[in-house]
Amino acid sequence: EAAYLIERLVDKAARVLGVPPEDLRSRNFIKPDMMPFATSTGRTYDSGDFELLMRRALDVVDQAGIAARVARSRENGKLRGLGYASYIEACAAGSPEYANVVLDEDGGATVYIGTQSQGQGHDTAYSQLVNEKLGIAIDKVRTVQGDTDLIARGYGTGGSRSIPVGGSSVAIASETLAERIRKKAADDLEADPGDIELVGGEALVAGTDRAVSLASVIAALDESDRSATEDWQPPAPTYPNGTHAIEVEIDKATGIIDIVNYVIVDDFGVTLNPLMLEGQIHGGVVQGLGQALCEHTVFDEETGQLLSASFMDYTMPRAADWPKPFFETHNIPCVTNALGMKGAGEAGSIGACPAIVNAVVDALSREYGPTEIDMPMTPLKVWSLIQDCEGKAA
């Protein structure tokens, strides 16, 4: 991601200019009152408060107290540093996403959609959207993904677009069905369709105890009215953004990097399921830290033979290696989709890489002067760099 290069360069520029990195970022951040903001590259940011997220992350990570903690680590023969990175990502753009929501006679529903989940929790998210629009219990909503015999078309999963784009199609199709149900229920209950609420598996007249079950209303609908299809296409990308701040301690004798604090403050727009969102970010963070600290494809320099061809030789991040990060959102709804959601599929990994590298560079630079290192920051690479720096100092 471009964020890696940008955030590395911003920190380096701040050192050269002799200004705090947060001040250099602050001078160049687009302010909330400048939104919507058309960039010189043709993008238009619709919403965001980038400085607020950065300042909050630095406050939580206790940037003000880092000097004292560096001194304590130095007394123990270790290095300590603090790094952070702000990112913004263009998501949820491009082609439309197909969704077909079908009402079942038992009062449930089936969602046929062109995205494909690999563990992100799409089933739950789409079921929640159907529940919000139709009042059908989440456990009575079934999701069918990736079956080309049953799904007419689909752009697929990628670009953090499944919920902002696919979810919008599900929500719009569900609202179409809700209008049909309200109209039919209003006839049965002798009420105005605008007074019908769909809650808890029932269609009820607001402010009264008059209600009929959704199952009975659905059964009374013509078969053609039990299905609604939507191919919603986003008019523009969404722009999730945030700041990752990391504090590290480095063992000079081994080059091992210990992450002692990790803070994430993000803006993802409207949040559908906070628990799933946090899990998505945790997974992305570990993926990013794996790339930054240990994952490495190695070839023999003479023969070209791949030396890291199996997990015996290719180091992968493990859950026990990382602390649980502090995670907080300050969400501003986007205006480019009906749900106000910005997408979060890639955010964790985008912020992690530059933040951890900036933290390690800060630790090394505090001890040895301006120092640079690049991914993957394996213990051997860090130890070797420390030995070089110690040798020059001697």
Residue pairs with C-beta under 8 A, 6 or more apart in sequence:
1 87
1 89
1 346
1 350
1 353
3 85
3 87
3 88
3 89
3 350
3 351
3 353
3 354
4 353
4 354
4 357
6 354
7 85
7 86
7 87
7 354
7 355
7 358
8 354
8 357
8 358
10 21
10 24
10 25
11 21
11 83
11 358
11 361
11 362
12 372
13 24
14 20
14 21
14 23
14 24
15 365
15 370
17 24
21 84
21 358
22 54
22 55
22 58
22 63
22 84
25 51
25 54
25 86
26 51
26 54
29 50
29 51
29 54
29 86
30 37
30 45
30 48
30 50
31 51
32 48
32 49
35 45
35 46
35 47
35 48
36 44
36 45
36 46
36 47
37 44
37 45
38 44
39 45
43 90
43 237
43 239
44 236
45 88
45 239
46 236
46 238
46 239
46 334
46 335
46 336
47 239
47 267
47 269
47 332
47 333
47 334
47 335
48 88
48 239
48 241
48 267
48 332
49 267
49 330
49 332
50 86
50 88
50 241
52 330
53 86
53 241
53 242
53 243
53 265
53 266
53 267
53 330
54 84
54 86
54 243
54 265
56 243
56 265
56 328
56 330
57 84
57 242
57 243
57 244
57 245
57 263
57 264
57 265
58 84
58 243
58 245
60 245
60 263
60 265
60 326
60 328
61 82
61 84
61 245
61 246
61 247
61 261
61 263
62 261
63 82
63 245
66 80
66 81
66 82
66 247
69 80
69 247
70 80
70 81
70 366
72 80
73 79
73 80
73 249
74 80
74 367
77 252
77 253
78 249
78 250
78 251
78 252
79 249
79 250
79 252
79 363
79 364
79 366
79 367
79 386
80 247
80 248
80 249
80 250
80 260
80 363
80 366
81 247
81 248
81 250
81 359
81 360
81 361
81 362
81 363
81 364
81 365
81 366
82 245
82 246
82 247
82 248
82 359
82 362
83 245
83 246
83 248
83 354
83 355
83 356
83 357
83 358
83 359
83 360
83 361
83 362
84 243
84 244
84 245
84 246
84 355
84 358
84 359
85 243
85 244
85 351
85 353
85 354
85 355
85 358
86 241
86 242
86 243
87 241
87 242
87 243
87 244
87 347
87 350
87 351
87 354
88 239
88 240
88 241
89 160
89 239
89 240
89 241
89 343
89 346
89 347
89 350
90 237
90 238
90 239
91 159
91 160
91 161
91 164
91 237
91 238
91 239
91 240
91 342
91 343
91 345
91 346
92 159
92 160
92 161
92 164
92 165
92 234
92 237
92 238
92 336
92 337
92 341
92 342
92 343
93 159
93 161
93 234
93 236
93 237
93 238
94 155
94 159
94 161
94 234
95 155
95 233
96 155
96 165
96 169
96 231
96 232
96 233
97 113
97 114
97 115
97 154
97 155
97 161
97 162
97 165
97 166
97 168
97 169
97 231
97 232
98 112
98 113
98 114
98 151
98 152
98 153
98 154
98 155
98 169
98 229
98 230
98 231
99 111
99 112
99 113
99 114
99 166
99 169
99 170
99 172
99 173
99 229
99 230
99 231
99 232
100 111
100 112
100 113
100 151
100 152
100 173
100 227
100 228
100 229
101 109
101 110
101 111
101 112
101 130
101 170
101 173
101 174
101 177
101 227
101 228
101 229
102 109
102 110
102 111
102 112
102 226
102 227
103 109
103 177
103 181
103 218
103 221
103 226
103 227
104 110
104 140
104 218
105 215
105 218
105 219
106 140
106 215
107 136
107 140
107 201
107 213
107 214
107 215
107 218
108 136
108 137
108 140
108 141
108 142
109 130
109 134
109 136
109 140
109 141
109 142
109 174
109 177
110 141
110 142
110 143
110 144
111 126
111 127
111 130
111 141
111 142
111 143
111 144
111 170
112 144
112 147
112 150
112 151
113 122
113 126
113 143
113 144
113 145
113 151
113 154
113 166
113 169
113 170
114 145
114 151
114 153
114 154
114 155
114 156
114 166
115 122
115 145
115 154
115 155
115 156
115 157
115 161
115 162
115 166
116 122
116 145
116 146
116 156
116 157
117 123
117 145
117 157
117 162
118 157
120 157
120 162
120 276
120 280
120 345
121 273
121 276
121 279
121 280
122 143
122 145
122 157
122 162
122 163
122 166
123 143
124 138
124 273
124 276
125 162
125 163
125 167
125 272
125 273
125 276
126 141
126 143
126 166
126 167
126 170
127 138
127 139
127 141
127 143
128 138
128 272
128 273
129 167
129 170
129 171
129 174
129 272
130 136
130 138
130 141
130 170
130 174
131 137
131 138
131 141
132 171
132 174
133 171
133 174
133 175
133 177
133 178
133 198
134 174
134 177
134 178
134 181
134 198
134 214
135 197
135 198
135 199
135 200
135 201
135 202
135 203
135 214
136 201
136 214
137 200
137 201
140 201
144 150
144 151
145 151
153 231
155 161
155 165
159 343
159 345
159 346
160 238
160 240
160 342
160 343
160 344
160 345
160 346
160 347
161 234
161 343
161 345
162 345
163 272
163 339
163 341
163 343
164 234
164 238
164 334
164 337
164 339
164 341
164 342
164 343
165 232
165 233
165 234
165 337
167 272
167 339
167 341
168 230
168 232
168 234
168 337
168 338
168 339
169 230
169 231
169 232
170 230
171 338
171 339
172 230
172 232
172 338
173 228
173 229
173 230
174 228
176 228
176 230
177 226
177 227
177 228
178 198
179 193
180 221
180 225
180 228
181 196
181 198
181 203
181 214
181 217
181 218
181 221
182 193
182 194
182 196
182 198
182 203
183 193
184 217
184 220
184 221
185 191
185 193
185 196
185 203
185 212
185 217
186 192
186 193
186 195
186 196
188 212
188 217
188 220
189 196
189 203
189 205
189 210
189 211
189 212
191 205
191 210
195 205
195 206
195 207
196 203
196 204
196 205
196 206
197 203
197 204
197 205
197 206
198 214
201 213
201 214
201 215
202 211
202 212
202 213
202 214
203 211
203 212
203 213
203 214
203 217
204 210
204 211
204 212
205 211
218 226
232 337
234 336
234 337
235 336
236 336
237 336
238 269
238 334
238 336
238 337
238 341
238 342
238 343
239 334
239 342
240 266
240 267
240 268
240 269
240 342
240 343
240 344
240 347
241 266
241 267
242 264
242 265
242 266
242 267
242 347
242 351
243 264
243 265
243 266
243 351
244 262
244 263
244 264
244 285
244 351
244 352
244 354
244 355
245 261
245 262
245 263
245 264
245 355
246 259
246 261
246 262
246 263
246 355
246 356
246 358
246 359
247 259
247 260
247 261
247 262
247 359
248 257
248 258
248 259
248 260
248 356
248 359
248 360
248 363
249 257
249 258
249 260
249 363
250 256
250 257
250 258
250 360
250 363
250 364
250 382
250 386
251 258
252 383
252 386
253 383
254 379
254 383
255 378
255 379
255 380
255 381
255 382
255 383
255 384
255 385
255 386
256 379
256 382
257 293
257 356
257 360
257 377
257 379
257 382
259 289
259 322
259 323
259 356
260 323
261 323
261 326
262 285
262 322
262 323
262 325
262 326
263 325
263 326
264 281
264 285
264 325
264 326
264 327
264 328
264 348
264 351
265 328
265 329
265 330
266 281
266 327
266 328
266 329
266 330
266 344
266 347
267 329
267 330
267 331
267 332
267 342
268 277
268 329
268 331
268 341
268 342
268 343
268 344
268 347
269 331
269 332
269 333
269 334
269 339
269 340
269 341
269 342
270 331
270 333
270 339
270 340
270 341
271 277
271 329
271 331
271 341
272 339
272 341
274 329
277 329
277 344
278 327
280 344
280 345
280 348
281 325
281 327
281 344
281 347
281 348
282 324
282 325
282 327
282 348
283 348
284 345
284 346
284 347
284 348
284 349
284 350
284 352
285 322
285 325
285 348
285 349
285 351
285 352
286 317
286 319
286 322
286 348
287 317
287 348
287 349
287 352
288 348
288 349
288 350
288 351
288 352
288 353
288 356
289 317
289 321
289 322
289 352
289 353
289 356
290 315
290 316
290 317
291 349
291 352
291 353
291 375
291 376
292 352
292 353
292 356
292 357
292 375
292 376
292 377
293 317
293 356
293 375
293 376
293 377
293 378
294 315
294 316
294 317
294 376
294 378
295 314
295 315
295 316
295 317
295 376
296 308
296 314
296 315
296 376
296 378
297 306
297 308
297 314
298 306
298 307
298 308
298 313
299 305
299 306
299 307
300 307
307 313
308 314
315 378
333 340
333 341
334 340
334 341
334 342
353 375
356 377
357 373
357 374
357 375
357 377
360 373
360 377
360 382
361 371
361 372
361 373
364 371
364 373
364 385
364 386
364 389
365 371
367 389
368 389
368 392
368 393
371 385
371 389
373 381
373 382
373 385
